[in-house]
Amino acid sequence: MANFVIISDAYWNDPFWGTQHYIPHCLAREHTVLFVEKATTWISPLKYDVPRSRVFGGAKLKRVTDNLFVYTPRARLPFDRRYRAISRLNQELLAGELNRLFEAMRIAGPHVISFDHKAATLFEKLRTRGKKCYYVVDEVSEFAWPLASKKAVVEDEIETMRAADAVVATSEPLLEKSASLNPNVCLLSHGVDLPSFSASAKPPEALREIRKPIVGFLGKIEAWVDVDLVAAAAGLLPDASFVLIGPIRTSVDALKGRPNVHLPGACERRAVPAHLSAFSCGIIPFRPGKLTQSVNPLKLYEYLAAGLPVVSTPLPAVAPTRSLGSAPPIPRRSSRRRSSVCSPPTPPIEGKPGCASRRTTPGGRGPRSSSSF
């Protein structure tokens, strides 16, 4: 049995899990895992929907399972994405907290996996003989963080990649970027916990009342979600219902007033399979750009694990080869209607028991999906 520490840039109880949640969840079946939640700053409640208890509640340690522990660190100085000196100081403070925690919990020589791009100083200051890994899942320089400096974000990530013993990238573009900074890089796409999707789940009552078929999206509705494209598709398919489940963090004015568009808000993590069971197909309507061209959408694997056909805007990670089928683009304004929005369910993903994932190799095939929305 080994010891692992996951440095996350998310909270354990987030409504939508990412790879940084699934990895400790799976590792804890055989190893001791300490999941370190992202640290809030003193001004986080002013910028985000963060409860004040996370700022003033102090450090907390919670046992989730026999082998899995969640640690909430103390609040940190703000502006660490703007000033690198503050970033380094915050990392030193966190390293001090964790070193004391290692001693108290008798965690010896843990391996450290950071999903936070600000980790070079943390790697240096942590007292462990274990390996340090940076797990890169997004082009972080393209996020529109309030008060952030793109230059500082880029330099912090470069320093972290160089300081790591290894780097794991979730898409080809991220792999290429990482390989120029660290010789020990591997490509590993996202995965999901298959058993949680295999159980028979009944759609929640609110979705059972919505007219079928349902064209569904499940995830955070952020600026990179093309709501104008969804509105255009809803106009072309008035007999289908478009259901977008998730917290709304961008303007959705284009969707308002459309009788076949529904925005029920976020759902709990455990209810995700039940909500997906109501869908007739899953969509990934991401806007083109540097951020989305580097992303490997986790929702692709969640949709497929639920047995759904998937329709996506053109993304390299969704359609890595031209051998995949594609549908013609939907015009923004058109009176032409389509008679069907769903194809037969996608075959189950083959892989290790309990985990659905994909390793992309030159000339290899990924999951079957449509590469145009």
Backbone torsions as a table, in degrees:
resi	resn	phi	psi	omega
1	MET	NA	129.9	179.2
2	ALA	-105.6	169.3	176.7
3	ASN	-112.6	136.3	180.0
4	PHE	-130.3	142.5	173.3
5	VAL	-121.0	125.3	179.5
6	ILE	-105.7	114.9	175.1
7	ILE	-91.0	106.9	-171.9
8	SER	-100.1	157.8	169.3
9	ASP	-112.8	32.0	179.4
10	ALA	-144.5	174.5	175.5
11	TYR	-100.2	150.1	-179.2
12	TRP	-62.9	-36.5	-176.0
13	ASN	-92.0	20.6	175.5
14	ASP	-56.2	141.8	-178.5
15	PRO	-63.3	-30.4	178.5
16	PHE	-115.8	121.9	179.5
17	TRP	-80.8	149.2	173.2
18	GLY	-118.7	-174.4	178.8
19	THR	-59.3	-33.1	179.6
20	GLN	-68.2	-11.6	171.9
21	HIS	-95.4	-42.6	-176.7
22	TYR	-65.4	-37.3	-177.9
23	ILE	-62.5	-53.4	177.7
24	PRO	-63.7	-33.1	178.1
25	HIS	-59.5	-42.8	-179.3
26	CYS	-78.5	-40.7	-179.1
27	LEU	-61.4	-34.4	-175.7
28	ALA	-67.7	-8.9	176.1
29	ARG	-68.2	-26.3	-177.3
30	GLU	-130.7	-10.9	-174.3
31	HIS	-133.4	163.8	173.5
32	THR	-84.0	127.8	-175.0
33	VAL	-128.5	131.6	173.2
34	LEU	-112.3	113.2	179.3
35	PHE	-95.2	116.9	-178.9
36	VAL	-99.9	112.1	-179.8
37	GLU	-67.4	158.0	176.7
38	LYS	-63.5	143.3	-179.4
39	ALA	-84.2	131.4	173.5
40	THR	-76.6	164.1	173.4
41	THR	-109.4	170.8	-176.7
42	TRP	-63.5	-21.3	-178.1
43	ILE	-111.0	10.2	-178.2
44	SER	-54.8	-41.7	-179.5
45	PRO	-62.9	-18.9	178.8
46	LEU	-80.0	-23.7	-175.7
47	LYS	-106.4	-31.0	-173.7
48	TYR	-130.5	170.9	176.9
49	ASP	-83.4	72.3	-177.1
50	VAL	-116.2	124.3	178.4
51	PRO	-64.0	144.8	-178.8
52	ARG	-64.1	-21.8	179.3
53	SER	-62.8	-27.4	178.0
54	ARG	-72.9	-22.4	179.7
55	VAL	-88.6	-43.5	-173.0
56	PHE	-106.4	0.8	-176.0
57	GLY	-83.7	-8.7	-179.5
58	GLY	77.4	-179.7	-179.0
59	ALA	-74.1	145.4	-179.3
60	LYS	-140.8	144.1	176.5
61	LEU	-124.6	127.4	-178.2
62	LYS	-128.2	136.8	176.9
63	ARG	-93.3	120.9	-178.3
64	VAL	-92.8	-46.5	175.0
65	THR	-136.2	-175.9	-179.5
66	ASP	-57.1	-36.6	-174.9
67	ASN	-110.6	-3.8	-174.3
68	LEU	-115.2	126.1	179.6
69	PHE	-124.3	142.0	177.8
70	VAL	-115.4	126.5	-179.1
71	TYR	-114.7	127.0	174.6
72	THR	-101.7	110.2	-177.3
73	PRO	-76.1	167.7	177.4
74	ARG	-67.0	155.7	178.6
75	ALA	-62.5	150.3	-175.7
76	ARG	-115.8	174.1	176.2
77	LEU	-67.5	143.3	177.0
78	PRO	-77.6	173.7	175.0
79	PHE	69.3	26.1	179.9
80	ASP	-77.5	-7.7	172.3
81	ARG	-96.9	2.6	179.9
82	ARG	-112.6	-39.4	-177.7
83	TYR	-120.4	120.4	-175.1
84	ARG	-69.0	-27.3	177.4
85	ALA	-63.8	-39.2	176.7
86	ILE	-68.6	-37.9	177.9
87	SER	-59.7	-46.2	-179.4
88	ARG	-65.1	-41.3	179.5
89	LEU	-63.2	-43.4	178.3
90	ASN	-61.8	-38.6	178.3
91	GLN	-66.3	-39.3	177.6
92	GLU	-63.4	-42.4	179.3
93	LEU	-63.1	-42.0	178.7
94	LEU	-66.1	-40.9	178.6
95	ALA	-59.9	-40.7	177.7
96	GLY	-62.1	-43.6	177.4
97	GLU	-59.7	-46.5	-175.5
98	LEU	-70.1	-37.2	178.1
99	ASN	-61.1	-41.2	176.9
100	ARG	-66.9	-36.1	179.3
101	LEU	-68.4	-38.6	177.7
102	PHE	-57.2	-43.6	-179.7
103	GLU	-66.0	-44.1	-178.2
104	ALA	-65.5	-36.6	-178.7
105	MET	-91.0	-5.1	-177.7
106	ARG	58.6	44.9	175.8
107	ILE	-93.3	110.8	-175.9
108	ALA	-101.0	131.0	173.3
109	GLY	51.8	48.7	-177.5
110	PRO	-71.0	148.2	168.5
111	HIS	-80.4	141.9	-174.7
112	VAL	-117.3	126.5	176.0
113	ILE	-118.4	118.1	-178.7
114	SER	-107.6	128.8	171.5
115	PHE	-98.1	-1.1	178.1
116	ASP	-94.4	131.2	-177.9
117	HIS	-72.5	-11.0	178.7
118	LYS	-101.5	84.9	-173.4
119	ALA	-142.5	-0.1	-176.6
120	ALA	-61.3	-48.3	179.1
121	THR	-66.6	-37.7	177.7
122	LEU	-60.3	-46.7	177.9
123	PHE	-56.3	-42.2	-176.7
124	GLU	-67.8	-39.6	-171.8
125	LYS	-87.8	-19.3	-179.6
126	LEU	-68.3	133.8	179.6
127	ARG	-90.6	90.9	179.9
128	THR	-154.2	146.3	175.3
129	ARG	-92.2	-2.6	-178.4
130	GLY	-73.1	168.7	178.6
131	LYS	-78.1	151.9	176.8
132	LYS	-115.8	128.3	-175.9
133	CYS	-126.6	136.4	172.5
134	TYR	-103.5	125.4	-177.5
135	TYR	-107.4	107.0	-174.9
136	VAL	-101.2	122.0	-175.8
137	VAL	-118.1	-11.0	-178.3
138	ASP	-145.1	160.6	170.1
139	GLU	-82.4	86.9	-168.1
140	VAL	-62.7	-25.8	-178.7
141	SER	-67.3	-14.3	-177.4
142	GLU	-94.5	-2.6	176.4
143	PHE	-74.6	140.4	-179.9
144	ALA	-91.6	63.5	179.1
145	TRP	-70.1	136.8	177.8
146	PRO	-61.8	135.8	174.3
147	LEU	63.4	16.4	-179.4
148	ALA	-88.8	154.3	173.1
149	SER	-107.6	120.3	-179.5
150	LYS	-59.8	-37.6	179.8
151	LYS	-62.1	-43.6	179.8
152	ALA	-66.2	-40.6	179.3
153	VAL	-61.9	-46.1	-179.4
154	VAL	-63.1	-45.6	-177.5
155	GLU	-67.1	-37.5	176.8
156	ASP	-62.5	-43.0	-178.4
157	GLU	-68.5	-40.5	178.2
158	ILE	-59.4	-44.8	179.4
159	GLU	-63.0	-39.1	178.5
160	THR	-65.6	-43.4	179.5
161	MET	-61.9	-40.4	-179.1
162	ARG	-71.7	-30.3	-177.7
163	ALA	-81.2	-20.1	-175.9
164	ALA	-74.9	149.3	172.6
165	ASP	-72.8	-26.9	179.1
166	ALA	-156.5	157.6	177.7
167	VAL	-127.8	133.9	174.1
168	VAL	-110.8	125.9	179.1
169	ALA	-114.2	144.8	-176.1
170	THR	-99.9	-0.4	177.8
171	SER	-149.1	161.5	-179.3
172	GLU	-59.5	-47.6	178.8
173	PRO	-59.3	-39.3	178.2
174	LEU	-69.7	-34.0	176.4
175	LEU	-62.8	-46.4	-178.9
176	GLU	-62.6	-41.1	179.1
177	LYS	-65.2	-43.1	-176.6
178	SER	-69.1	-35.2	-176.1
179	ALA	-63.3	-24.7	179.4
180	SER	-78.8	-9.1	-175.9
181	LEU	-118.6	-18.1	-178.8
182	ASN	-148.4	128.2	-177.0
183	PRO	-73.8	-18.7	-177.9
184	ASN	-101.7	80.4	-177.2
185	VAL	-124.0	139.4	174.4
186	CYS	-134.3	156.5	179.1
187	LEU	-102.9	122.9	178.1
188	LEU	-142.9	110.0	-177.9
189	SER	-75.9	171.6	-175.1
190	HIS	-67.3	167.5	175.9
191	GLY	-148.6	169.7	177.8
192	VAL	-132.4	163.9	177.9
193	ASP	-85.1	97.1	-173.4
194	LEU	-57.4	-41.0	-178.6
195	PRO	-56.1	-31.2	-179.0
196	SER	-71.0	-18.3	178.3
197	PHE	-100.2	-13.7	-176.1
198	SER	-80.2	-25.1	-180.0
199	ALA	-67.1	143.5	178.5
200	SER	-68.0	120.4	-177.9
201	ALA	-119.8	135.3	177.8
202	LYS	-93.9	136.2	178.9
203	PRO	-59.2	145.0	176.4
204	PRO	-62.1	154.6	-174.6
205	GLU	-56.1	-39.1	-177.7
206	ALA	-61.0	-34.6	179.8
207	LEU	-83.9	-26.8	178.9
208	ARG	-64.8	-24.7	-178.4
209	GLU	-84.6	-8.9	-178.9
210	ILE	-84.3	138.8	-177.7
211	ARG	-61.6	140.7	177.4
212	LYS	-93.6	156.5	-2.6
213	PRO	-76.1	157.6	179.4
214	ILE	-109.8	120.8	171.3
215	VAL	-93.0	113.2	-167.8
216	GLY	-116.5	148.7	171.5
217	PHE	-129.3	134.4	178.7
218	LEU	-131.0	115.9	-178.7
219	GLY	157.5	-179.1	178.6
220	LYS	-70.6	130.4	179.9
221	ILE	-91.3	89.2	-175.6
222	GLU	-105.3	-175.6	-176.4
223	ALA	-63.2	-25.2	-178.2
224	TRP	-83.1	-2.4	173.8
225	VAL	-85.7	123.4	-175.5
226	ASP	-82.5	85.7	-177.6
227	VAL	-68.8	-27.3	176.5
228	ASP	-65.7	-38.9	177.9
229	LEU	-66.8	-41.3	177.6
230	VAL	-62.4	-41.2	178.8
231	ALA	-62.4	-40.8	178.7
232	ALA	-64.5	-41.9	179.3
233	ALA	-65.4	-39.4	178.5
234	ALA	-63.5	-34.6	177.4
235	GLY	-69.1	-32.9	179.3
236	LEU	-78.2	-21.7	-176.3
237	LEU	-124.5	69.5	-176.2
238	PRO	-67.2	-18.4	-179.6
239	ASP	-86.8	-5.0	177.4
240	ALA	-105.4	152.3	176.6
241	SER	-102.1	134.8	177.2
242	PHE	-106.7	118.1	-175.9
243	VAL	-120.0	117.8	179.3
244	LEU	-111.6	109.8	-175.4
245	ILE	-103.6	121.1	178.3
246	GLY	153.0	165.2	177.5
247	PRO	-66.3	139.2	-177.5
248	ILE	-95.9	118.9	-177.2
249	ARG	-127.4	22.9	176.1
250	THR	-152.9	171.6	-179.7
251	SER	-69.8	133.1	177.1
252	VAL	-121.9	28.6	-178.7
253	ASP	-57.3	-34.4	-177.9
254	ALA	-64.8	-20.4	-177.4
255	LEU	-95.6	-16.7	-175.4
256	LYS	-71.2	143.5	178.5
257	GLY	84.7	-2.0	178.8
258	ARG	-91.1	121.2	-173.9
259	PRO	-65.5	-21.5	-177.8
260	ASN	-103.2	15.9	176.8
261	VAL	-114.6	132.1	-177.2
262	HIS	-128.3	134.7	179.1
263	LEU	-125.6	82.1	-173.6
264	PRO	-78.8	-5.1	-178.5
265	GLY	91.6	-168.7	-176.8
266	ALA	-79.4	160.5	174.2
267	CYS	-125.9	163.0	177.4
268	GLU	-70.2	152.9	-177.0
269	ARG	-56.6	-44.3	-177.1
270	ARG	-67.3	-16.2	-178.8
271	ALA	-92.5	-0.1	-177.9
272	VAL	-58.9	-50.8	179.1
273	PRO	-57.6	-37.5	179.6
274	ALA	-65.5	-41.0	178.6
275	HIS	-67.1	-40.4	-179.9
276	LEU	-66.0	-28.5	-179.5
277	SER	-66.3	-16.3	178.4
278	ALA	-85.9	-15.2	-176.2
279	PHE	-77.7	149.5	170.2
280	SER	-93.9	-28.3	172.3
281	CYS	-157.3	159.4	178.5
282	GLY	-110.4	144.0	-178.0
283	ILE	-120.7	151.0	175.1
284	ILE	-128.8	80.9	-174.4
285	PRO	-90.3	64.0	-177.7
286	PHE	-84.8	142.2	175.4
287	ARG	-70.6	147.5	175.4
288	PRO	-70.2	145.6	179.5
289	GLY	165.3	172.9	-178.0
290	LYS	-62.2	-36.5	-179.2
291	LEU	-66.5	-51.5	-175.8
292	THR	-74.8	-25.4	178.4
293	GLN	-71.7	-17.4	178.7
294	SER	-101.1	-7.0	-173.2
295	VAL	-82.7	149.8	170.9
296	ASN	-119.8	94.1	-168.6
297	PRO	-63.7	121.3	177.4
298	LEU	-61.8	-32.5	-178.4
299	LYS	-62.4	-24.2	175.4
300	LEU	-57.5	-45.7	-177.0
301	TYR	-75.2	-31.4	176.0
302	GLU	-67.6	-43.6	177.2
303	TYR	-59.4	-47.7	-177.7
304	LEU	-66.3	-37.8	177.7
305	ALA	-62.9	-28.9	178.0
306	ALA	-85.0	1.4	177.7
307	GLY	80.7	21.6	-176.4
308	LEU	-95.2	142.9	164.8
309	PRO	-69.5	151.9	-174.1
310	VAL	-125.0	135.7	174.7
311	VAL	-120.7	128.8	-174.4
312	SER	-137.8	153.6	165.5
313	THR	-67.3	160.4	-175.8
314	PRO	-64.2	112.4	176.7
315	LEU	-129.1	134.6	-178.8
316	PRO	-55.0	-38.8	-177.1
317	ALA	-73.7	-23.3	-179.5
318	VAL	-83.2	-40.3	-179.8
319	ALA	-127.9	79.5	-176.1
320	PRO	-71.9	-14.4	177.6
321	THR	-134.9	159.9	179.8
322	ARG	-78.2	-1.7	179.1
323	SER	-74.5	-14.4	177.2
324	LEU	-76.9	149.1	178.9
325	GLY	-72.3	157.5	176.6
326	SER	-145.1	151.6	178.2
327	ALA	-104.1	151.5	177.7
328	PRO	-64.0	147.4	-178.4
329	PRO	-61.0	147.7	175.8
330	ILE	-85.1	124.9	177.3
331	PRO	-66.6	149.6	-179.4
332	ARG	-64.8	-36.9	179.0
333	ARG	-132.8	117.9	-178.8
334	SER	-160.4	147.0	177.9
335	SER	-93.2	-7.4	-178.4
336	ARG	-72.1	136.5	179.7
337	ARG	-109.7	154.3	175.2
338	ARG	-106.7	143.6	-174.0
339	SER	-86.4	-18.1	-177.2
340	SER	-143.4	142.0	178.5
341	VAL	-115.5	-1.5	-173.6
342	CYS	-129.1	137.0	171.9
343	SER	-104.8	172.0	179.3
344	PRO	-57.9	150.2	-178.0
345	PRO	-55.7	144.6	178.5
346	THR	-70.0	139.6	178.5
347	PRO	-60.6	154.0	-179.7
348	PRO	-59.9	150.4	176.9
349	ILE	-75.4	138.0	175.5
350	GLU	-95.3	138.9	179.5
351	GLY	174.9	-163.3	-179.7
352	LYS	-67.3	145.7	177.3
353	PRO	-58.1	134.0	176.8
354	GLY	83.9	1.6	-178.1
355	CYS	-148.9	126.0	175.1
356	ALA	-107.1	120.8	-179.9
357	SER	-154.2	174.0	179.8
358	ARG	-141.7	131.3	169.8
359	ARG	-101.4	124.7	-178.3
360	THR	-89.5	127.5	177.4
361	THR	-124.3	155.5	-179.5
362	PRO	-55.5	125.5	178.7
363	GLY	79.8	0.8	-178.0
364	GLY	-81.0	165.2	177.9
365	ARG	-104.6	142.5	174.0
366	GLY	-102.0	-167.6	177.9
367	PRO	-61.5	150.5	-178.8
368	ARG	-77.1	127.1	178.8
369	SER	-159.9	168.4	174.9
370	SER	-91.4	132.0	-174.3
371	SER	-92.4	3.9	175.9
372	SER	-129.9	140.9	179.7
373	PHE	-95.7	NA	NA
